[in-house]
Structures are given as C-alpha cells and as structure tokens.
Amino acid sequence: MQQSHKGRGEAEKGAVKRRKRDRGRTEPIVAYNSKLKLGIMATPCVVVAVATLAAAITGQDILGGGTMLHIGGSLIGGLVAFTLLQMAFDKKPMLQIDEEGIRCRRPDVGLIPWSAIVGLGTSKATLLRRVLMIAVDDNELDEQAAGHMRKRVGLFAAFSPQVAKFEGQMKGWPSIHVPISYFTISPGDLEKQIAEKVNFYGK
C-alpha cells in the first residue's frame, strides 16, 4: 500500500510538472523595441543634423554643396533621428505571437492568423540586418493585413539571397518581412522561442 501510494504521489507530481510546462508553452511571445539599440542608431543622425545645421547658420561649407545642402542634410538627419527615437520610446509591443497568430506593428500588418501562415524563416538582410519572414496565404488575411500585402514593395529579395531563397521555397506565396534586430530580445533568443511556438501552434 505504501509503495502504491508513493507511486501515485510521484505520478501526480509528474502530471503537475507536465501541466506547468504545457501552460508555459502557451504564454505569448512579446517583443518590444530596445531604447539602447535604437538610441545608438539615432546618435549619428543627431550628430549630422546638429553639425549641418550649425554649418548652415555659420556659413561653413563642410559638405561642399552650399547652405541649402546643409539645411537639407540637417532636416534628413533630424527626421531619421526623430523616427528612431519615437520607435525607441514606444511602449507597445512591436511583435506578439500567441494562440491566435502573429501580431505585427512594424510593418503595421495587424493580426496574421495561423490559418494564413504558410511558412516562417529568418534571414540577414543588408538594410534591415535581420528579419523574420512570414509566408502567407493572403486569402486568409483580414482587411488590414491584406491591405498591407497589396501595398508592399518586394525589394527584400534583391538585397538578401536568403530572402530570395525563402521566397523560392514558398513556391509563390507572398511574404511579410519583420525587422527583429532592434528588439530588446536578441534575434537568436527570439528565433528559439518562435521555433517552440510554431511546434505548438503551427500547421
């Protein structure tokens, strides 16, 4: 009797542990922008904006193109810096993966349900460093996501052989590319979590 009771106790403990693991796997993946990474990216833009504006005001020709070129450089540098810093202080998640699918805010796709996801992959891209590639069946998307697909410009394959290879493997399914390099979570850790989530939720 004691052995039977002990066996039941161990089985119950094992079941509790399994239930805890199962609950853990259902927790969503949530990724936020990193203030540090985006701040580092914005710093050169701020320096360019300040330097070219100062040159335009003082009449110095550091770019060799006159005052208007310096004003233009200042405006462009300031605009890029403002955009990056605005992203850095955005408190909402940029990417969320849960039982409903993948929610993405940059690009502003909204919800991509699991029923619409044909394939997933990651790649290095020249301009965006690292991207999450999501091949989709656009007939399964809601209006917001479908609208993004209609407006998208398919230039990523021209900058990354890996992106081109992924799109070839997806046999014509269109894909969405989400920059993941400037999240607080590292691209490697995010890839591992996505792999676990796909095994649990994916088709």
C-alpha positions in Angstrom: 0.0 0.0 0.0 2.8 2.4 0.8 4.5 1.7 -2.5 1.3 2.2 -4.4 0.6 5.5 -2.6 4.2 6.6 -3.3 3.8 5.7 -6.9 0.6 7.7 -7.2 2.2 10.6 -5.5 5.1 10.6 -7.9 2.7 10.3 -10.9 0.7 13.2 -9.6 3.9 15.3 -9.2 4.9 14.4 -12.8 1.4 15.4 -14.1 1.7 18.7 -12.3 5.1 19.4 -13.8 3.8 18.5 -17.3 0.8 20.8 -16.8 3.1 23.6 -15.8 5.3 23.0 -18.9 2.2 23.0 -21.1 1.0 26.3 -19.6 4.4 27.8 -20.1 4.4 26.9 -23.8 1.0 28.7 -24.3 2.4 32.0 -23.0 2.7 34.5 -25.8 6.0 35.8 -27.2 6.1 39.6 -26.8 8.9 41.7 -28.3 9.5 45.4 -27.6 11.8 47.9 -29.2 15.1 48.5 -27.5 15.8 52.0 -26.3 19.6 51.2 -26.2 19.8 49.8 -29.8 17.7 52.5 -31.4 19.4 55.2 -29.3 22.8 54.0 -30.7 21.3 54.1 -34.2 19.9 57.6 -33.7 23.2 59.1 -32.4 25.0 59.6 -35.7 21.8 61.1 -37.2 21.6 63.6 -34.3 25.3 64.5 -34.8 24.8 65.0 -38.6 21.7 67.1 -38.0 23.4 69.4 -35.5 26.7 69.7 -37.4 25.0 70.5 -40.8 22.6 73.0 -39.2 25.4 74.7 -37.4 27.4 74.9 -40.7 24.3 76.4 -42.5 23.9 79.0 -39.8 27.6 80.0 -39.6 28.2 79.8 -43.4 30.7 77.0 -43.2 30.8 74.6 -46.2 31.7 71.2 -44.7 29.8 69.2 -47.3 30.9 71.2 -50.3 27.4 72.0 -51.5 26.4 75.3 -50.1 23.9 76.3 -47.5 20.8 74.6 -49.0 22.6 71.2 -49.0 23.5 71.7 -45.3 19.9 72.6 -44.4 18.7 69.5 -46.3 21.2 67.3 -44.5 20.1 68.7 -41.2 16.4 68.1 -42.0 17.0 64.5 -43.1 19.3 63.7 -40.2 16.8 65.2 -37.7 13.8 63.4 -39.3 15.6 60.0 -39.1 16.7 60.6 -35.5 13.2 61.6 -34.5 11.7 58.5 -36.1 14.2 56.2 -34.4 13.7 57.9 -31.0 10.0 57.7 -31.4 10.3 54.0 -32.0 12.6 53.7 -29.0 10.1 55.2 -26.6 7.0 53.3 -28.0 5.8 51.3 -25.0 3.5 49.0 -27.1 4.8 45.6 -28.3 6.1 45.5 -31.8 5.6 41.8 -32.2 3.3 39.3 -30.4 2.9 35.6 -31.1 0.1 33.7 -29.4 -2.6 31.1 -30.0 -4.4 33.4 -32.4 -1.4 34.0 -34.7 1.3 36.7 -35.2 0.5 40.4 -34.4 2.9 42.9 -36.0 3.0 46.6 -35.7 6.1 47.4 -37.8 5.2 46.9 -40.6 1.6 47.7 -39.5 0.1 44.4 -40.5 -2.1 43.6 -37.5 -3.0 40.0 -36.9 -1.8 37.2 -39.1 -3.8 34.2 -38.1 -2.2 30.8 -38.0 -4.6 29.7 -40.8 -2.9 32.2 -43.1 0.7 31.3 -42.3 2.3 29.0 -44.8 5.9 29.2 -43.6 8.3 31.0 -41.3 12.0 31.8 -41.5 14.7 34.3 -40.5 17.3 35.9 -42.6 20.1 38.5 -42.7 19.1 41.5 -44.9 21.6 44.2 -46.0 19.4 47.1 -45.0 17.5 45.7 -42.0 20.2 43.4 -40.6 17.9 40.6 -39.6 14.3 39.9 -40.5 11.5 37.4 -39.6 10.0 36.2 -42.9 6.3 35.1 -42.8 4.9 33.5 -45.9 1.1 33.9 -46.0 -2.0 32.8 -47.9 -3.4 36.3 -48.5 -6.9 34.9 -48.9 -6.9 34.1 -45.2 -5.9 37.6 -44.1 -8.2 40.3 -42.7 -8.6 43.6 -44.4 -5.7 45.4 -42.6 -3.2 42.6 -43.4 -4.4 42.1 -46.9 -4.2 45.9 -47.5 -0.5 45.8 -46.4 0.1 42.9 -48.9 -1.4 44.9 -51.7 0.8 47.9 -51.0 4.1 46.2 -50.2 7.1 46.5 -52.4 9.0 43.3 -52.9 12.6 44.6 -52.8 14.0 42.4 -49.9 14.9 39.6 -52.2 17.2 41.9 -54.2 19.2 42.7 -51.0 19.4 39.2 -49.5 20.0 35.9 -51.2 18.5 34.2 -48.1 15.2 36.1 -48.5 15.2 35.2 -52.2 15.8 31.5 -51.3 13.0 31.5 -48.8 10.5 33.1 -51.2 11.5 30.4 -53.8 10.9 27.6 -51.3 7.4 29.0 -50.5 6.5 28.5 -54.2 5.0 31.8 -54.9 3.3 32.6 -51.6 3.8 36.3 -50.8 5.8 37.0 -47.6 5.9 39.7 -44.9 9.3 40.8 -43.5 9.5 42.0 -39.9 12.8 43.6 -38.7 13.8 42.0 -35.5 17.3 43.3 -34.9 16.3 46.3 -32.7 14.1 44.4 -30.2 15.1 44.1 -26.6 15.2 40.3 -27.0 18.1 39.1 -29.2 17.3 37.7 -32.6 18.8 34.3 -31.6 16.6 34.0 -28.5 13.5 35.2 -30.5 14.2 32.5 -33.1 14.3 29.8 -30.4 11.1 31.0 -28.9 9.4 31.2 -32.3 10.5 27.6 -33.1 8.9 26.3 -29.9 5.7 28.3 -30.6 5.5 27.0 -34.1 5.8 23.4 -33.0 2.9 24.0 -30.6 0.6 26.2 -32.7 1.8 25.9 -36.3 0.1 23.9 -39.0 
